Amino acid sequence: MMKKTYAVVDIETTGTDAATDRIIQFGCVLVEDGEIVTRFATDINPDKGISKQIQTLTGITNQRVRQAPFFEDVAETIFNLLEDTIFIAHNIFFDYTFLSNELTRCGMPPLTIPGIDTVELAQIFLPTSLSFRLSDLSTELGLAHRNPHQADSDAEVTAQLFLRIEQKIRSLPLVTMEKISRLTEHMAFQTGDYLQDLFDEMAHQPKELSEDLQIVQGIALKKKSVALFEETYYGNKAYPRAKKAKERLYQDQLVFRREQSRLMNLVYDFFTKKTEKNTIVEAATGLGKTLGYLLPMSYLASPEKPLVISTASLLLQEQIITHDLPLLNRLLDQPLQAVIMKSSRHYIDLVRYQQTLQKRTEHKQYSFYQMAVLVWLTQTETGDFDELNMTSLQHAFWRDVAHQGIETISPASPFYTVDFLRHREKKAKQSNVYVTNHAFLAHEGQRRSFQLPESPYLIIDEAHHLNRILEQVSTHQVSALNTKKHLNRLAETEAFDKWKRIAESDRSAAHMLDLLEDILTELVEDLLDLFETCKRLAANGKEPMISKEQLDQSSYEGEKLIQRVSLLYDEALQASQQVQAYFMSEKDRFSLKQQGQWGEFTDLYRKLERQKESFELFFEQWKSRYIHWLKEQDQSFHVQDLAASLLPETAWYQRYQQILYLGGTMKIGSDRRYFARRWGIPETALKVIPSPYDYEKQARLYIPTDGIAIQETSPEKYANYLSKLISQLAKKEKRPILVLFTSHDILNRVYHHMKVPLLNEGREVLAQGIGGSREKLLKRFLLSEDALLFGADSFWEGIDLPGEVLQILVVTRLPFENPQRLQVKARNDFLEQQGINPFFQESVPHAALRLRQALGRLIRSETDKGVMLLLDRRLITARYGGQLRKSLPKELPVVEAPFDEVLEELSDFLSSDKNPNNQ
């Protein structure tokens, strides 16, 4: 067998247009038998100017390439070097095509050698990587990458990446590679052939299956185990209340922090000595809140009486499980055993996944996900999609393989014993901590049965997010357009015919399926007509509100239409229930294929249930606390409960004996009862753990005196003003800068003004909604030394950036919600009906909360230093400014000066002694 030589290539160019741009550097590393055997690199004179942006990106200057050979001089050398090799590149479509065009331009034959793409290989065989950019992969894998964006360094690290991936492939079970080799037809160039050759080679020398793997129905899975909870203490466990007792427990692995210790004692006392149901605690960001409640609760929680923790996001859930719990468990004789609780759609259903492997797909991305999941299943014990760091789970593949709940699993299924939700259920029985999120907790009232246990102990962390999430979860919608698309998809896949074949032994069930198909066709037509009827009655706009009075103006035909849609939902549900009952009674006899098809029916049945509930709420619930609106984009009806944050009315509230609400900002200025009132528990006391930070020495708030009147300025003029100031700041300070906006439109305008000029200076500009998910943008910002990150909405709160990463925060505008937004206006009207001044008792406190949370991004430890630059003078000039200022720490110095002076003073402050405590 002839030895294969892989030529790992990278090129740097003057631009991306192969017709007019030229190569400025060529790098190549030859690999044979798993080792690098030769390196070749050369600068190339492009015979044209290199833009400032490319010079900054690559470090290759016009002066440097002036003495370099032209491509015509080296074309034959490069062609001969690549002859009889297999071409490898990270994004082969660019390098291979560009290089081939340059060779033909110089009179050489075009490239015809086979090619392999390492981007595609990484996407499949490194499925949990956060990013597939070469620099990010090299950091993650610890590969030496000395000069990113230079061809020799990029080729070298791509070769190392290729060898690492091949090593990973060879370690996989044969059955996994056999299935992957069948799915490679859409891969770039000859990447699929490479994988087929590797599989053939592995098949000739098969290895024993690793002991931590098992094979079920031809799919290799990591074996799962559940640690039994064992009570290691006998009698009462002595909680370490005093400083010395805590220090003995810490064993030099944790530092005693006075404020954190106070929080620990407060938590322990509340759940052991107090009788009131609720308490609210404010503890500064960065104080170590999570350990502050986990340690005392480790002396109380048991599987019979578990601690339930609800936090604001999936990301924070993962942080508790992967960071805080392992850190604490190193110190405890009785380790905390935790289980994460999130919606079933976050987990893979192995039956449904296996069904996707039975059918051929024409969609490249679909097959890529199939292959990546095959690799991931050899690694995961949870089956939780969040391990894959996807930017979105909206692709059809994730919909096709998402779990539909534990009740849909047949005990007769070969996947029953290895099902991920059943594994989570077993784990929960041995856990004394449940970690969930506010949305999952809020949905408890909408489930057939509760998924979280009753308990004496509930801690709601990041509690200031609770109102917003409760309101979001209370929002119900019915989309006529999405219902139509779902029905069309069922028709394309001949779903009803498949279901009828499953039910052919039961004439009644088969008849109900015929009936259901007809009902749904009629339902979609009537829903679309009803949307048009309501739109005519409502106000203008893309998301118009609609009132009871407007709906009452509907014609007799309109009223009949509402009644008809309601009746069709009833009939569709009755037919679905009969079919589902038949499928449930027969599920143990179903083949795997039939189980997958039944899963599709279950999905339809549940959607109909939710739609029926939402439809009734929209057309029947007209109390003042409910707002109704239409959405043109997907022709949908929306209804939201503005009083959803009244906790005593929720289904889950009574299931917990005591509840502790914890957050970094739980009072608004001097108002200690803001959240208690919002939650319908106005008598609840607020306890404040004093902040350990010295804001006078650690922070500054700068407000330029030469600002503009924002509300009287056009969007474009305002964006130009912001661009000018932020550019001046970026030029002065070569540090990471976070810029917070209240408008996505202004954010995008400023981004497009600033992106190219800053790139020309080698500064990366990252922007929300452009270039990846929030998590990916934050990761890139963390890795950068001087990037700018533009964010809105969620970037105001709940992002954890160490103080050494973030020292400069720009707030472009006071964070008020737009009062012209229909939902905001409706909420304000509702509050006025309750005798509440919506501006001073809702809008101002909400803006104050966000401003305080923004400041919390800067100071997260006693050694941090940071500045907030506020480009909105209303904090000083408006009559409500004093109320906003009260929400900020009293000791925080507020400096007003012309912008040029602000820049100088800001620079001096950040450049002074790094440790503020030494000043």
N, C-alpha and C positions, 0 to 999 in steps of 0.2 A: 504494500500500500504506500502510495506516494506521500511524502511528508507535506503537510499543509503549512503555508506561510500566510500569516495574517498581517496586512499592512494597516496599521491604525493611523489615520490621517486627520490632521486639522489644518484649516487654512484661515488666515485673517485677510480681510478684503477692505477696499475703500467704501463698500456699501453692499446692498443685497441684490442689485440688478446685474445679472450675469452678462447682459448685453453691453452695458456701459461702464460697469465698475471693474476693478482689477485686483488681483491678489497682491498682498504686500508681505506675506510671510507664509511659508509652507513648512509643516512639521510632520514627520513620519516616524513611527516606531514599528519595527518588524518583530513579530512574535512567532515562535515555533515551539512545539512541545511544552506549552504552558510557561515559557520563559521569554523575556525580552532579549533579542539577540543583536539588534542593530538599531541605531538612531541616526536620523538625518534631518537637518533643519537648515533653512536659509531664508534671509530677508530677500525681498524682491522689489525692484524699482518699478512702481506702477506707471511711470511716465505721466503722472497727473498728481495734483495736490491731494494730500490726505486731510480730511476735515478735522477741525479741532476736536469734535466729539469722538471720532475714531482714534485720534492720537491719545486723548485722555483715557479712553476705554482700554486700549491695547498697550500704551506706553511706546508705540512705534511712531517716531516723528519723521517729518519730511527730510530733515537733515540726516537722520540715520539711514534712510533707504537711498539717499542720493548716490552713494558709492556701491550700492548693491547691484547684482546682475538683473537684467530685464528677464521677464518670464520666457521670452524667446530663447534666451541663453541657457536656461535650465530645463526647458520643456522636455527635451529628449532624455535627459538624466532622470527626471521624475517619471516619465513614461516607462523607461526601462526598469526603474526601481519597483514600479507597481506591477510589471508584467508577471503573469502566473501567480499573483497573490489573491487573497480575498480581502477586499476593501472594507474597513471598519471605521465608522465615524459616529459621533454623538449628534444625531440629527443628520442622517446620511443624505436626505433629499437635498440639502443645501450644499454640502461639501462635494459630493460626487458630481452633481449636475454642474456646479460652478467650475470645478476643475476640468471636467470633460469639455465644457465650452471653451475654456482657455487653451486646452491642448489643440482642439480643432482650429481655433483662431491662428495658432502658430504652425499650422500645417501637419500636425500629428493626427493619428487616428483617434476617434472618440473612445472613451473608456467602455469596455465591454466585460470587464472582470466582475465576478459576483460581489455582492455587498451585504453587510450586516449592520443593523442600526442598534447602537447601545441604549438609546432612549427607550425603544420598544422593549428591549431585553430587561431594562431596569423596571419599567412599568409592570412587567409580568413577574419577575423573579425577586423584586424588592418591593412587595405590595404595600408595606406599611410605611414606606418613606414619605416624608412630608412634602418633598419637592424632588423633581427629576432634572433640575438644572445641574450641570456638571460640577459647579463649585459647591452646591449644597450636598450632592451625593458624596463628593470627596471629603467634605467636613464630617458627614455622618459616618462614613466608613473609615475615617482616619487615614486617607490617602494623601501623600505629599503633593501639594499643588502650589508651587512657589510663585508662579506668575500667571494667574488667570487671564484669559483673553490674549495669551501669546501662544502661537501655534505649537512650539516645541513642548511647552509645559502642558498645554491642553491635550496634545497627542499622548504624552507620557501618562497623564492621569487617566485618560480614556482607556489606554492599554491596561493599566492596573485595574480599572473598573471592569473591563471585559474579563480579565483573568479571575477576578473575585466572583463575578456572576457565573462564569463557567464552573468554578469550584462549587458554588451553591447548587447549580443544576445537577452536578454529578452526585450531590448528597441527597437528592430527592428520591422518593420511592419510584420504582419502575412504573407502577400503575399511574402515578401522577404524570410522568413524562409521556406515557403512552396516550393519555387523554389530551395533553397539551399538543402533542404532535398531530392530532387530528383537527386542531382548531387554528392552524397557522396560515391558512390560505390567504388571509388579508394582510399579512405582515410585509414590511418594506423589503424590496429587493429579494435577496436570497436568505433572509433571516430565518424564515420557516424551514428552508432546506438544511440550514445549519442545525436547527433543533432536531430535525428528523434524523440527521446523521449522528448527532449525539445520542439520541434515543437508541438507534440501531447498535451503536457501540456499547451502550450500557446494557442492552438486551443480550449481547454476546457474552458479557461478563457480569451477570446479575449478582447483586449483593443481598445479604440478609436484611429483612426489614428491621429498622431501628426498634428497640424495645419500647420507646415512648409513642409509637404509632400503631394504628390498627387499620384494617381495610374493611369497609362496609359498602357492599354493592359497587365495588370497583373504585371507591373513592378513599384515599388515604386521609385519616383523621388523627390529630393528636389525641392521645388518651387523656381523659379528664379524671381528676380525683377531688374529693371533698374532704377537707380536714375536719375531724370530729371535734366538737367543742368540749373541752374537758375543764371542769372546775378545779383549778389548782389550789384555791384557798379553801379553808374550812372555817366556818364561823364568819364573823365580821372582818372585812378587809379594812385596814387602818389607812384612811386617806391622809396623805402628807400635807397637812395644812401649813405648818411652819416653814420658814425659809430653809432651815438646816435639813429638815426632812426632805424637802424637794431637792436640795443640792445632793443629798445622799443618793436619791433616786436617779438624778441626772448623770452621775458618774463621769463628769467632765464631757459628756456628749452634747449636753444642752447648757446654755448660759442662763442663770437665774435672771429673770426680768421682773422687776417689781410690779409693773402694771399688768403683765400677763398673769402673775401669781394672784393678783387681786381678782382678775376675771375668773381664774380657776376656782377660787374660794366662793365667789359669788354664785357661779353655776352649781357647785356642789351644795351650797346652802339652800338655793332655791328649790332644788329637787329633793332635798332631805328634810328641811326645816320649815319651809313656807307652805301656806295653805291656799294662797291665791292661785288662780288658774294661769294667769299670764304675767309675764314681766318683759320689759323692753330694755335692752342694754346697748349703749353706744360705746364702741371701743375702736380706737384709731386704726386705720389701715397700716399694715406692717407690724402691728404689735404682736402678731402670732396668735390670732383669734382661734384658728382651727385647733391648734394644740391646747389653747386655753379652755376649750370645752371638751376635747377628746380625753384629756388626762383625767379630770374629775369623773367623767362618765364611765371610764374604764372600771371604776370601783362600784358602779351601780348597775350597768347594763348586763343583761343575760339573754339567752335565746328566748326565754319565756317572757321577759320584759325588756325588749330591745330598745336601743336608742334609735330614733328615726331622725335623720338629718336631711333637711331640704335646703338646697342651695340654688343659685340663680341660673346656672347653665350646665350643660353636659361637660364643658371644659373644666369647671370647678369640681364637678363630681370626680372626674378622672384625677385631678390634682390631689384630692383627699385620699383616694385609693392608692395612687402610685407614689405619692410623696409623703404626706403627713402621717398616715397610718404606719407605714414601714419604719419611719423615724421614731415614732413613739413606741412601737412594739419591741424595738431593740432594748428598751428600758424596763418593760413590764414582765412580771412573772406570769401574769394572766393576759396574754395578747388579745387585742380586739380582733374579732373576725367579722369582716364586712362583706356585704353584697350590694352591688349597684342595681337600682331599680329604674328602668326607663321603658318606654313603650316597646311592645313586641316588634314593631316594624323596624327597630334598630338591629334586629337579630336575623341571621340567615335561617331559612327553612330548608333543611337538607333534601327533603322530598321534592320541593318545588325547584331547588337548584338542579337536582339530578335530572328533572324533566327538561330543563333548558339544554342539557348536554345531548338529549335524544334527537334534537331537531337542528338542522343546518341554519345558520344565520348569514344574511347578506351584509350585515352591519359590522364594520370593522371594530368599533368601540365595544359593541356587545360581546364579540368574541374575545377581546382583550380582557374585559372584566371576567369572563368565564375562566380564562387561563390564570389570571392573577388570583382568583378565589381558590383555584385548585392548589396553588402554592400556599396561600394563606391558611387553608384548612389543615396543613401539616404543622402550623405554628400556633394557632389560636385555641384557647380553652374556653373562650366566652362566646364566640360566634357573633361578636358585637361589631357592626359595620364601622363604628367610630375608630376602631383600631387602624382602619385603612386610610384615615386622613383625607377622605374625599372632599372636594370643594362642595359637592352637592350629591344628593341621593335621588335626584329627579329623573335620571335616565331610566328608560323602560326596563333595563336589566334589574335594577334594584327593586323596582315595583314587582317584577316577576318572581323574585326570590325572597322577598321580605316575609317574615313570620306573621301568621295571622292569629296567633294565640294558642295557648297550651291545650285548649279544648278541641282544637282541630287535628290533633295528632292521634292517629290510630295505634292502639297497643299492638296491633298485628304488623305494623310497619317495621321493616328491618332497621329503620333509623330511629325507632322509638327510644331505645335505650341510650342513644348517643345524642338525642335532641338537646339543643342548647338551652331552650327555655326550661326543660325538665331538669337540666343540670343546675340552672340558676335556682330553681325551686328547692332542689336538694341542698344547695349551698345556703339558701336562706334559712332553712331549718337548723343549721349549725352556726348561724351568725347572731351576734349580739348588737350589730350595727347595720342599719339599712341606710344607704346613701341615695337620695333621689333628688329631683329638681322640682322647682315650683310648679312648672307646667304639669308634670306627672301627678303631683299632689292635687292640683286644682281639678284635674280630670277625674279624680276619684268619684266625684258625684255623678259623672256621666257613664260610669261602668255598671255592668250587670252585677258584679260583685267586687268588693274592695280588693286591691292587690297589695296594699300596705297593711301591716298589722296594727291592731289596737295596742296602745302602750301608755305607760305613765309618762314617757319622755319624748317630746318633740322639740327639736331645735331648728328654727328657721334662720339660716345664715344668709347674709346679704339680703336682709329682710326689706330694705328700701325698694327692692325690685318687685315685691309681692303684689302691690296694687296693679301695676301695669300688666303683669302676667295673668292675674285673675281676670282682668278686663278682656285681655286677648282670648283667653280660654272660653270666656262667656260669649264670644262672638260666633254666631252660627251662620252658615251660608249654604245656599243652593245655587249651583251654576247650571243653567240650561245648556250652555255650550259644552261644558265638560261632560255632562250627562250624555249629550249627543255623541261626543267623541268616544266615550266609553262604549256606548252601544255599537258604534261603527267598528270599533276594535273587536268586539265580540263577534260581529258579523264576519269580519275579515278572517278571523281564526276559526270560524265555524263552531264557536263554543256551544251554542244551543244544541247543535247536532251531536256533539260529543257527550253533552249531559244527557241527552235523550237515549243515547246508546247505553250509558251507565244505568239508566232507569228503565230500560226496556222490559225488565221482568215485572215492573209495577205499572199497570196501565194508568192508574190515577196520577202518579208522579209524572209520567211522560205527558199526560194531557195537561197537567198544570204548567209544564215547561212550554208547551205550545201556547197556552193562554198567556203566560208571563211575557213571552216574546211579543205578542200582539199588544199587550197592555203597555209595555215599555215604549214601543214605537209610537203609540198614541200619546203617551205621557210626555215624550220629548217634544212632539209637535205642539202640544198645549202649553208646555212650559215656555217655549220660545215665543208663542203668541202672548202669553201672560206677561212676559218681560216687556214686550213692546207696548202692551196696554198700560202697564205701570209707568213706563218711561214717559209716555205722553202725559200722564197725570202729574209727574214729579217736576221739580225745577230743572233747569238746564245744567249741563256739566257732565264730566266723565263719571263722577260718583255722586249723583244727586240724592239728597235726602227725600224721603216721602213720609207724609204724615197720615194719620187716620182720616183727617178731614179731606185730604186730597184723594185718598183711596175711596172714600164714600161718594166721591163725585163720579165714580165709575158707572158705566152704563149697565143696563140689565144683563147684556151679553158678557160684560166684564165680571160681574158677580157670579154668573153661571160658570164662567171659565175657572174662577177660583174654586168653586164647589166641585167642578169636574176633576181638576188636578188633585184635590184632596181625596176624592173618591178613587181615582186611579192609583194613588199611593197606597190607599187601604187595600185595594184589590191586588196590587203588585206584592205587597207584604204578605197577604194571606196565601197567595200562590207560592211565594218564596218559602214561607214557613213550612208548608206541606212538603215541598221538595227537600228542604233542609232536614226535616224530621226523617224522611225516608233515607237520605244519605247518611245521617247520623246512626240510624239503626243498622245500616249495611256496611259501614266504613271498615269494619274488621275484615271484610271479604274483598275489599278493593285491591287491585294491583297497584304498584307504585305509580304507574301512569295515570290510573283512575284517581288516585289520591291527589295527584297534582292538578288534575282537571277539577276535582271537587273543591280544591283550594281557590280556584278562580271563581267558582260559584259562591263560596263563602264570602269572598271579597265583594261581589255584587250585592249579596244579601245585606251585608253590614252597611254598605253605602246607602242602600235604600232605607234602612232603619234611620241612619243619621239624617238623610235628606227629609224624610217624613217629619222627624222631630223639628228640624230647622224650618221647614215650610209652615208648620203649625205655629211655631213661635213668631215667625214673621207676620203672618196674617191674622193672628188671634191675640197677641200680647201687646196691648197699647197703653200700659201704665207709663207714667212720665219717666220712669227710670230706664225705659228701653228706647233706643234710637234705631231707625230703619233707613237703609240706603241701598241704592242700586249701583252696579258696577258694569259699565259698558263693555270693558275689555273681554270679560268672559260671560257676559249676560247673566249676572248673578244677583241674588237677593241676599242682603246682609242684615242681621239684627244683633245688637250688643246691649248687655245689661250694664248700665253705668253704676249700679250699686253692687256689682259683683264682688267688691272688696270688703263687704260687710261679713266678717268671718263667722259670727254666730249663725248665719243663714247657710253656710256651706255644709256639705254632707260629711266632711272629714273632721271638722272642728271638735265635735263632741266625742270623737274616738280617742282623744288624747287628754290624759288627766291634767298635765301641766305643759305649757308651751312657753319657750324662751325665744324671743325675737332679737336677733343680733345683727349689727351693721356698723359701718364706719361713720355714717351720718344719720342719726335717728332723731335729731332735733333740728328745727329750722329756726336759726337765730335764737331768740329767747323762748320760742314756742316749743314746749316739751310734750305737747299732747297732739301734735299734728297727725302722726301715724295712728295713734290710739283712736282718734276720732274717725279717721278714714276707714279703720278696720272695724268700727262699731263696738269697740271695747274702751270707751272714753276714760274709765276710771283707772286704767292700767298705769302703773308707775314706770317712769323712765329712770334708769340708773346709768350714770356716765362714769366710765373709767377714764381718769385724766390722761391726756395725750403725753407721751414721753418726749415729744419733739420740741425743740427750741426754735420756734418759727422766726424769732427776731434775728437769730444768727444763721439759720439754715435756708431761709426763703425770702423772696422779694416779689411784690406785685407791682408791675410797672404799667402806667396808663399814660400814653403820649398826650400832651396838651394840644398838639396840632392835628387832631383827628378830624374826620368829616362827619356831617350830619347823615347818618346811615339811612334813616327813613325817608330822607328827601333826595336820595341819590339813586340813579338808575342802576340796574344790575351790572351792566357792562362797565360803567364808570367805577362802581364799587369794587368789582373784580380787578380792575386796573390798579386801583388804590392799594388793595391787599397785596397784589403781585409785587408792586414796587417796594412796599415795606418788608415783606417776607424775603424778597431777593436781597435787600440791603442787610437784613439780619443774617441770612445764609452766607453772604460774602464775608461778614465780620466774624461769624462763629462757625468754625469747622467741627461742629458737634451734631449728633442726631437732634432733630427738631420735630416735635409733634404739633400739628396745626389742627385745631378743632373748628368745624363749621356747623352752622345750624341749617344750611341749605345745600342739597346735593347739586343744584344748578350752579351756585356760586363756587362750590368746591371744584366742579368740572371746568368751569371757566378759568379759575386760577391755575389749575393743573395744566391746562393746555397753553396758558400764557408762559408758564415757568419751566415746563418739562425740558424743552430743547436747550435753552440757555444754561440751565443747571447741568444737564448731561454733558454739554460742551466743556464744563468745568470739572467733570468727573463725579458730580453729585447725583445720586439716584433719588428720584421722586416717586414715592409709592402713594397710591390713592385708592380709597375705598370704592369698590365697584369696578375697579380697573386692575386686572392682573392677579386675580385669585381671591380666595376666601380671606376673612378677617384673620384667621389663624396663620395662613401662609404669609400675609403681609406683615404680621407681627414678628414672625420668625425671621423674615428677611431684614426687618428693621433692627431686630436684636443682633443680627450678624454683621450689620453695617457699622462703620465708624462715623459716618457723617450724612446718613440719608435723611430725607424729609418725608414724613408720613402725614397725609391729609386724611382726616376721618370725620365722620358725623355720627349721629345716633349712638350706636353701641360703643363707639370709641370714647365717649365721654365718661364711661364708667366700666368697672370690672375688668380692666386690662392690667396685667401685672408686669411692669417693666422695672427692672432694678434701677436704683438711683444712679449708678455709674453709667447706665445706658441713656436715661432721659433726664436732662437737666434744664431743657428749655421747652416750655409749653406756650403756644400762641392760641389765644381764644379770640376768634375773629369778631364774635358778636355775643351779647348776653343770650343765654340759651332759653329764650321764651318759645313756647309753641306758637305756631302761626294761628292767630285768632280767627282768620278767615277760613281755615280748614273747617269743613262742614261738621266733622265729628267733634272738633274742639268747641265749635260754636254751640253744638247741641249739648255738650257736657256743661258748658257755661250756663246755658238756659236752665238746665236741670238744677244746677247748684243755686241759681237765683230763686227758683221755686222753693228750695229748702231754706231760704233766708240767708244764704251764704254769698258774700261778695266774691265772685269768681276770679277777679283779678288779684285782689290783695290776699285772699284766703286760699287760692289754688295756683294761679299762674305765677305769682311772685315766689311763694314757697317752693314750687317745682323748679323754677329757674335757680333759686338759691341752692337747692339740693344738688343740681347738676354742676353748678359752679364749684361747690365744695368738693364734689367727687372729682372734678377735673384737677383741682389742687392736690387731691389725694394721689394722682398719678406721679407727682414729683417727689414727695417726701414720704418714704416708706421705711426709713431706718434713722437712727440717731446720727448717722454719719453722712446722710444724703444732703446735697445742696441743690436748689433748683429755683428757677424764676418763671413766673407766669406773666406773659405780655398780653394785656387786654386791650384790644383795639376798638373799644366801645366806651365812650365817655359817659354814658348814661349811669354807670355805677356811681359817678360823682355828682352829675347834674340833675338826674331825675328825682322826683319826690319819693319814689320807692327805693332809691339807691341806698339809703340808710338801712332799710330792712334787709337788702341783699348783703351789705357789708357786715351786718351782724352775724351772718351765717359763716363768715370766714374767721379764722383764729384771731383773737384780740391782738396777739403779739405780732401778727404779720405786718411788716412795714409796707405801706402803700406809697409809691413814689410817683409823683406827677412831674413830667418834664417834657421839653421838646424831644422828638424822636431821635435826633442825632445824639442828644445828651443821654437819652435812655440807653442807646446802643453802647456808649462808652462806659456808663455806670454798670450796666448788665455784664459787660465783658470783665470789668475790674472785679466785680463781686464773685463771678464764677472762677476767675483765675487766682483769687486770693487763697490763703491756706486751705488745702483740700478738706481737712477735717474741721468742721465748724466749731467743734467743742474745744479746739485749741486756740481760738481767736481771743 
